[in-house]
Amino acid sequence: MPFPPRPVLYIKAGSVPADWRAFRVLYANGRPIRDVVEADAHNGWFVQAVRREGELLRDGAGRLRTRRIEAKIRIERA
């Protein structure tokens, strides 16, 4: 009998897992979270790209502006 798949507890864009786009991040109530660039379901936080009027914001060096939010979340395969 095969083991059930292990839950994904951490993802980071451009890092782990290699297929991170195959996942989505949701609040504990099931509401999806957009623009996540890193998430840690075990410790309860995610990093989200900042948008203003629908556009992603960048700093003077061209890097995405982000914010870290502490919340109960889960990571699921999309």
N, CA, C and O atoms as a printed pandas DataFrame, in Angstrom:
     atom_number atom_name residue_name chain_id  residue_number  x_coord  y_coord  z_coord
0              1         N          MET        A               1    0.849   -1.174    0.000
1              2        CA          MET        A               1    0.000    0.000    0.000
2              3         C          MET        A               1    0.897    1.240    0.000
3              4         O          MET        A               1    1.751    1.376    0.876
4              5         N          PRO        A               2    0.719    2.153   -0.974
5              6        CA          PRO        A               2    1.575    3.346   -1.037
6              7         C          PRO        A               2    1.243    4.336    0.077
7              8         O          PRO        A               2    0.116    4.398    0.568
8              9         N          PHE        A               3    2.251    5.098    0.455
9             10        CA          PHE        A               3    2.054    6.123    1.470
10            11         C          PHE        A               3    1.331    7.315    0.851
11            12         O          PHE        A               3    1.517    7.597   -0.333
12            13         N          PRO        A               4    0.503    8.027    1.637
13            14        CA          PRO        A               4   -0.133    9.227    1.097
14            15         C          PRO        A               4    0.933   10.302    0.861
15            16         O          PRO        A               4    1.962   10.303    1.536
16            17         N          PRO        A               5    0.703   11.213   -0.085
17            18        CA          PRO        A               5    1.699   12.253   -0.342
18            19         C          PRO        A               5    1.901   13.133    0.886
19            20         O          PRO        A               5    0.954   13.448    1.607
20            21         N          ARG        A               6    3.146   13.520    1.108
21            22        CA          ARG        A               6    3.444   14.392    2.239
22            23         C          ARG        A               6    2.966   15.803    1.934
23            24         O          ARG        A               6    3.063   16.249    0.791
24            25         N          PRO        A               7    2.451   16.517    2.931
25            26        CA          PRO        A               7    2.019   17.891    2.673
26            27         C          PRO        A               7    3.212   18.784    2.365
27            28         O          PRO        A               7    4.301   18.589    2.904
28            29         N          VAL        A               8    3.000   19.752    1.505
29            30        CA          VAL        A               8    4.041   20.724    1.188
30            31         C          VAL        A               8    3.948   21.822    2.237
31            32         O          VAL        A               8    2.888   22.419    2.426
32            33         N          LEU        A               9    5.051   22.087    2.916
33            34        CA          LEU        A               9    5.048   23.080    3.982
34            35         C          LEU        A               9    5.793   24.352    3.618
35            36         O          LEU        A               9    5.622   25.372    4.285
36            37         N          TYR        A              10    6.627   24.316    2.562
37            38        CA          TYR        A              10    7.410   25.501    2.205
38            39         C          TYR        A              10    7.604   25.555    0.695
39            40         O          TYR        A              10    7.908   24.548    0.056
40            41         N          ILE        A              11    7.421   26.755    0.135
41            42        CA          ILE        A              11    7.725   26.988   -1.277
42            43         C          ILE        A              11    8.371   28.357   -1.408
43            44         O          ILE        A              11    8.125   29.252   -0.600
44            45         N          LYS        A              12    9.197   28.510   -2.431
45            46        CA          LYS        A              12    9.823   29.798   -2.728
46            47         C          LYS        A              12   10.009   29.892   -4.234
47            48         O          LYS        A              12   10.552   28.981   -4.859
48            49         N          ALA        A              13    9.552   31.003   -4.816
49            50        CA          ALA        A              13    9.660   31.203   -6.260
50            51         C          ALA        A              13   11.111   31.126   -6.686
51            52         O          ALA        A              13   11.983   31.736   -6.067
52            53         N          GLY        A              14   11.367   30.374   -7.744
53            54        CA          GLY        A              14   12.709   30.238   -8.280
54            55         C          GLY        A              14   13.619   29.352   -7.459
55            56         O          GLY        A              14   14.823   29.301   -7.708
56            57         N          SER        A              15   13.056   28.646   -6.474
57            58        CA          SER        A              15   13.877   27.825   -5.591
58            59         C          SER        A              15   13.216   26.465   -5.415
59            60         O          SER        A              15   13.201   25.650   -6.338
60            61         N          VAL        A              16   12.673   26.225   -4.231
61            62        CA          VAL        A              16   12.082   24.921   -3.931
62            63         C          VAL        A              16   10.564   25.016   -3.844
63            64         O          VAL        A              16   10.064   26.049   -3.398
64            65         N          PRO        A              17    9.829   24.039   -4.228
65            66        CA          PRO        A              17   10.276   22.959   -5.115
66            67         C          PRO        A              17   10.516   23.510   -6.516
67            68         O          PRO        A              17   10.091   24.624   -6.823
68            69         N          ALA        A              18   11.176   22.763   -7.345
69            70        CA          ALA        A              18   11.501   23.232   -8.690
70            71         C          ALA        A              18   10.234   23.578   -9.475
71            72         O          ALA        A              18   10.250   24.477  -10.316
72            73         N          ASP        A              19    9.151   22.876   -9.207
73            74        CA          ASP        A              19    7.882   23.139   -9.892
74            75         C          ASP        A              19    6.936   23.943   -9.009
75            76         O          ASP        A              19    5.752   23.621   -8.914
76            77         N          TRP        A              20    7.449   24.987   -8.361
77            78        CA          TRP        A              20    6.652   25.754   -7.396
78            79         C          TRP        A              20    5.389   26.343   -7.995
79            80         O          TRP        A              20    4.435   26.605   -7.263
80            81         N          ARG        A              21    5.351   26.561   -9.310
81            82        CA          ARG        A              21    4.144   27.112   -9.941
82            83         C          ARG        A              21    2.992   26.109   -9.935
83            84         O          ARG        A              21    1.850   26.476  -10.211
84            85         N          ALA        A              22    3.279   24.869   -9.628
85            86        CA          ALA        A              22    2.240   23.847   -9.571
86            87         C          ALA        A              22    1.495   23.881   -8.240
87            88         O          ALA        A              22    0.662   23.015   -7.971
88            89         N          PHE        A              23    1.792   24.875   -7.411
89            90        CA          PHE        A              23    1.174   24.978   -6.095
90            91         C          PHE        A              23    0.420   26.283   -5.953
91            92         O          PHE        A              23    0.684   27.253   -6.664
92            93         N          ARG        A              24   -0.512   26.294   -5.034
93            94        CA          ARG        A              24   -1.208   27.528   -4.690
94            95         C          ARG        A              24   -1.233   27.646   -3.171
95            96         O          ARG        A              24   -1.185   26.652   -2.446
96            97         N          VAL        A              25   -1.311   28.886   -2.716
97            98        CA          VAL        A              25   -1.322   29.160   -1.285
98            99         C          VAL        A              25   -2.698   29.695   -0.925
99           100         O          VAL        A              25   -3.243   30.560   -1.610
100          101         N          LEU        A              26   -3.248   29.167    0.160
101          102        CA          LEU        A              26   -4.584   29.563    0.596
102          103         C          LEU        A              26   -4.569   29.900    2.086
103          104         O          LEU        A              26   -3.785   29.350    2.859
104          105         N          TYR        A              27   -5.457   30.818    2.465
105          106        CA          TYR        A              27   -5.686   31.040    3.889
106          107         C          TYR        A              27   -6.339   29.779    4.454
107          108         O          TYR        A              27   -6.838   28.948    3.694
108          109         N          ALA        A              28   -6.340   29.632    5.750
109          110        CA          ALA        A              28   -6.913   28.443    6.388
110          111         C          ALA        A              28   -8.378   28.251    6.014
111          112         O          ALA        A              28   -8.859   27.118    5.986
112          113         N          ASN        A              29   -9.111   29.355    5.721
113          114        CA          ASN        A              29  -10.526   29.247    5.358
114          115         C          ASN        A              29  -10.732   28.867    3.891
115          116         O          ASN        A              29  -11.871   28.746    3.439
116          117         N          GLY        A              30   -9.619   28.675    3.129
117          118        CA          GLY        A              30   -9.713   28.255    1.743
118          119         C          GLY        A              30   -9.633   29.383    0.731
119          120         O          GLY        A              30   -9.599   29.126   -0.472
120          121         N          ARG        A              31   -9.602   30.633    1.192
121          122        CA          ARG        A              31   -9.504   31.767    0.262
122          123         C          ARG        A              31   -8.107   31.827   -0.340
123          124         O          ARG        A              31   -7.123   31.838    0.400
124          125         N          PRO        A              32   -7.995   31.867   -1.686
125          126        CA          PRO        A              32   -6.670   31.885   -2.316
126          127         C          PRO        A              32   -5.935   33.198   -2.069
127          128         O          PRO        A              32   -6.552   34.245   -1.874
128          129         N          ILE        A              33   -4.607   33.121   -2.079
129          130        CA          ILE        A              33   -3.747   34.289   -1.886
130          131         C          ILE        A              33   -2.974   34.485   -3.188
131          132         O          ILE        A              33   -2.324   33.558   -3.672
132          133         N          ARG        A              34   -3.043   35.681   -3.751
133          134        CA          ARG        A              34   -2.373   35.982   -5.018
134          135         C          ARG        A              34   -0.953   36.477   -4.789
135          136         O          ARG        A              34   -0.605   36.946   -3.705
136          137         N          ASP        A              35   -0.150   36.364   -5.825
137          138        CA          ASP        A              35    1.177   36.977   -5.885
138          139         C          ASP        A              35    2.133   36.529   -4.787
139          140         O          ASP        A              35    2.965   37.314   -4.331
140          141         N          VAL        A              36    2.021   35.281   -4.361
141          142        CA          VAL        A              36    2.905   34.747   -3.324
142          143         C          VAL        A              36    4.259   34.406   -3.950
143          144         O          VAL        A              36    4.323   33.740   -4.983
144          145         N          VAL        A              37    5.333   34.865   -3.319
145          146        CA          VAL        A              37    6.676   34.544   -3.806
146          147         C          VAL        A              37    7.414   33.594   -2.856
147          148         O          VAL        A              37    8.432   33.006   -3.223
148          149         N          GLU        A              38    6.892   33.451   -1.631
149          150        CA          GLU        A              38    7.461   32.511   -0.664
150          151         C          GLU        A              38    6.392   32.230    0.376
151          152         O          GLU        A              38    5.619   33.119    0.731
152          153         N          ALA        A              39    6.343   30.994    0.867
153          154        CA          ALA        A              39    5.343   30.646    1.873
154          155         C          ALA        A              39    5.857   29.533    2.768
155          156         O          ALA        A              39    6.531   28.607    2.316
156          157         N          ASP        A              40    5.525   29.642    4.050
157          158        CA          ASP        A              40    5.900   28.637    5.037
158          159         C          ASP        A              40    4.647   28.292    5.843
159          160         O          ASP        A              40    4.280   29.006    6.775
160          161         N          ALA        A              41    4.000   27.193    5.473
161          162        CA          ALA        A              41    2.761   26.796    6.135
162          163         C          ALA        A              41    3.022   26.290    7.554
163          164         O          ALA        A              41    2.172   26.440    8.432
164          165         N          HIS        A              42    4.184   25.696    7.779
165          166        CA          HIS        A              42    4.505   25.175    9.105
166          167         C          HIS        A              42    4.601   26.309   10.132
167          168         O          HIS        A              42    4.066   26.196   11.235
168          169         N          ASN        A              43    5.283   27.398    9.768
169          170        CA          ASN        A              43    5.467   28.524   10.690
170          171         C          ASN        A              43    4.415   29.615   10.521
171          172         O          ASN        A              43    4.396   30.562   11.307
172          173         N          GLY        A              44    3.545   29.513    9.528
173          174        CA          GLY        A              44    2.423   30.423    9.377
174          175         C          GLY        A              44    2.752   31.805    8.857
175          176         O          GLY        A              44    2.428   32.803    9.501
176          177         N          TRP        A              45    3.397   31.880    7.689
177          178        CA          TRP        A              45    3.661   33.177    7.064
178          179         C          TRP        A              45    3.828   33.011    5.565
179          180         O          TRP        A              45    4.080   31.916    5.064
180          181         N          PHE        A              46    3.680   34.138    4.854
181          182        CA          PHE        A              46    3.952   34.156    3.417
182          183         C          PHE        A              46    4.471   35.530    3.031
183          184         O          PHE        A              46    4.228   36.522    3.718
184          185         N          VAL        A              47    5.192   35.566    1.916
185          186        CA          VAL        A              47    5.701   36.814    1.354
186          187         C          VAL        A              47    4.941   37.032    0.055
187          188         O          VAL        A              47    4.869   36.150   -0.800
188          189         N          GLN        A              48    4.379   38.221   -0.070
189          190        CA          GLN        A              48    3.531   38.540   -1.204
190          191         C          GLN        A              48    4.065   39.768   -1.931
191          192         O          GLN        A              48    4.495   40.731   -1.295
192          193         N          ALA        A              49    4.041   39.737   -3.266
193          194        CA          ALA        A              49    4.410   40.907   -4.058
194          195         C          ALA        A              49    3.353   41.983   -3.839
195          196         O          ALA        A              49    2.165   41.683   -3.727
196          197         N          VAL        A              50    3.796   43.244   -3.777
197          198        CA          VAL        A              50    2.890   44.363   -3.529
198          199         C          VAL        A              50    2.370   44.903   -4.856
199          200         O          VAL        A              50    3.129   45.093   -5.806
200          201         N          ARG        A              51    1.070   45.144   -4.904
201          202        CA          ARG        A              51    0.430   45.733   -6.087
202          203         C          ARG        A              51   -0.184   47.081   -5.710
203          204         O          ARG        A              51   -0.648   47.285   -4.588
204          205         N          ARG        A              52   -0.171   47.987   -6.678
205          206        CA          ARG        A              52   -0.910   49.250   -6.538
206          207         C          ARG        A              52   -1.642   49.465   -7.847
207          208         O          ARG        A              52   -1.032   49.506   -8.916
208          209         N          GLU        A              53   -2.950   49.601   -7.754
209          210        CA          GLU        A              53   -3.806   49.768   -8.933
210          211         C          GLU        A              53   -3.557   48.666   -9.958
211          212         O          GLU        A              53   -3.537   48.917  -11.163
212          213         N          GLY        A              54   -3.369   47.449   -9.467
213          214        CA          GLY        A              54   -3.206   46.284  -10.326
214          215         C          GLY        A              54   -1.804   46.028  -10.836
215          216         O          GLY        A              54   -1.547   44.977  -11.423
216          217         N          GLU        A              55   -0.898   46.957  -10.629
217          218        CA          GLU        A              55    0.477   46.809  -11.119
218          219         C          GLU        A              55    1.413   46.384   -9.989
219          220         O          GLU        A              55    1.319   46.883   -8.868
220          221         N          LEU        A              56    2.322   45.450  -10.304
221          222        CA          LEU        A              56    3.333   45.052   -9.330
222          223         C          LEU        A              56    4.301   46.203   -9.122
223          224         O          LEU        A              56    4.750   46.820  -10.089
224          225         N          LEU        A              57    4.628   46.499   -7.869
225          226        CA          LEU        A              57    5.548   47.592   -7.553
226          227         C          LEU        A              57    6.975   47.077   -7.493
227          228         O          LEU        A              57    7.224   45.951   -7.063
228          229         N          ARG        A              58    7.906   47.911   -7.927
229          230        CA          ARG        A              58    9.334   47.589   -7.888
230          231         C          ARG        A              58   10.076   48.716   -7.201
231          232         O          ARG        A              58    9.632   49.864   -7.200
232          233         N          ASP        A              59   11.228   48.369   -6.608
233          234        CA          ASP        A              59   12.059   49.394   -5.972
234          235         C          ASP        A              59   12.961   50.041   -7.028
235          236         O          ASP        A              59   12.859   49.720   -8.212
236          237         N          GLY        A              60   13.831   50.939   -6.607
237          238        CA          GLY        A              60   14.704   51.642   -7.526
238          239         C          GLY        A              60   15.643   50.744   -8.309
239          240         O          GLY        A              60   16.075   51.109   -9.403
240          241         N          ALA        A              61   15.969   49.573   -7.770
241          242        CA          ALA        A              61   16.861   48.628   -8.447
242          243         C          ALA        A              61   16.092   47.650   -9.333
243          244         O          ALA        A              61   16.694   46.770   -9.948
244          245         N          GLY        A              62   14.763   47.795   -9.403
245          246        CA          GLY        A              62   13.960   46.917  -10.252
246          247         C          GLY        A              62   13.477   45.646   -9.580
247          248         O          GLY        A              62   12.835   44.815  -10.222
248          249         N          ARG        A              63   13.779   45.479   -8.283
249          250        CA          ARG        A              63   13.312   44.282   -7.559
250          251         C          ARG        A              63   11.859   44.459   -7.128
251          252         O          ARG        A              63   11.426   45.568   -6.814
252          253         N          LEU        A              64   11.119   43.365   -7.115
253          254        CA          LEU        A              64    9.734   43.409   -6.638
254          255         C          LEU        A              64    9.681   43.888   -5.198
255          256         O          LEU        A              64   10.497   43.492   -4.366
256          257         N          ARG        A              65    8.717   44.739   -4.919
257          258        CA          ARG        A              65    8.458   45.114   -3.521
258          259         C          ARG        A              65    7.566   44.032   -2.930
259          260         O          ARG        A              65    6.609   43.590   -3.566
260          261         N          THR        A              66    7.879   43.614   -1.727
261          262        CA          THR        A              66    7.133   42.538   -1.091
262          263         C          THR        A              66    6.766   42.910    0.333
263          264         O          THR        A              66    7.290   43.865    0.906
264          265         N          ARG        A              67    5.861   42.137    0.879
265          266        CA          ARG        A              67    5.502   42.266    2.295
266          267         C          ARG        A              67    5.340   40.865    2.870
267          268         O          ARG        A              67    4.875   39.945    2.197
268          269         N          ARG        A              68    5.733   40.731    4.124
269          270        CA          ARG        A              68    5.627   39.440    4.819
270          271         C          ARG        A              68    4.399   39.502    5.709
271          272         O          ARG        A              68    4.233   40.446    6.480
272          273         N          ILE        A              69    3.541   38.500    5.604
273          274        CA          ILE        A              69    2.292   38.462    6.355
274          275         C          ILE        A              69    2.238   37.168    7.147
275          276         O          ILE        A              69    2.454   36.082    6.609
276          277         N          GLU        A              70    1.946   37.301    8.435
277          278        CA          GLU        A              70    1.783   36.124    9.287
278          279         C          GLU        A              70    0.314   35.743    9.305
279          280         O          GLU        A              70   -0.549   36.556    9.638
280          281         N          ALA        A              71    0.042   34.507    8.947
281          282        CA          ALA        A              71   -1.332   34.011    8.896
282          283         C          ALA        A              71   -1.303   32.497    8.833
283          284         O          ALA        A              71   -0.321   31.893    8.403
284          285         N          LYS        A              72   -2.384   31.905    9.265
285          286        CA          LYS        A              72   -2.525   30.458    9.141
286          287         C          LYS        A              72   -2.849   30.166    7.679
287          288         O          LYS        A              72   -3.875   30.610    7.163
288          289         N          ILE        A              73   -1.958   29.408    7.008
289          290        CA          ILE        A              73   -2.103   29.132    5.581
290          291         C          ILE        A              73   -1.899   27.655    5.310
291          292         O          ILE        A              73   -1.479   26.882    6.171
292          293         N          ARG        A              74   -2.217   27.297    4.064
293          294        CA          ARG        A              74   -1.889   25.944    3.605
294          295         C          ARG        A              74   -1.418   26.045    2.159
295          296         O          ARG        A              74   -1.778   26.971    1.433
296          297         N          ILE        A              75   -0.617   25.085    1.767
297          298        CA          ILE        A              75   -0.081   25.024    0.420
298          299         C          ILE        A              75   -0.629   23.767   -0.224
299          300         O          ILE        A              75   -0.516   22.674    0.331
300          301         N          GLU        A              76   -1.230   23.926   -1.408
301          302        CA          GLU        A              76   -1.834   22.788   -2.109
302          303         C          GLU        A              76   -1.295   22.704   -3.527
303          304         O          GLU        A              76   -0.843   23.695   -4.100
304          305         N          ARG        A              77   -1.353   21.519   -4.070
305          306        CA          ARG        A              77   -1.046   21.357   -5.491
306          307         C          ARG        A              77   -2.190   21.969   -6.285
307          308         O          ARG        A              77   -3.360   21.742   -5.978
308          309         N          ALA        A              78   -1.845   22.746   -7.307
309          310        CA          ALA        A              78   -2.861   23.446   -8.112
310          311         C          ALA        A              78   -3.617   22.481   -9.008
311          312         O          ALA        A              78   -4.506   22.896   -9.752
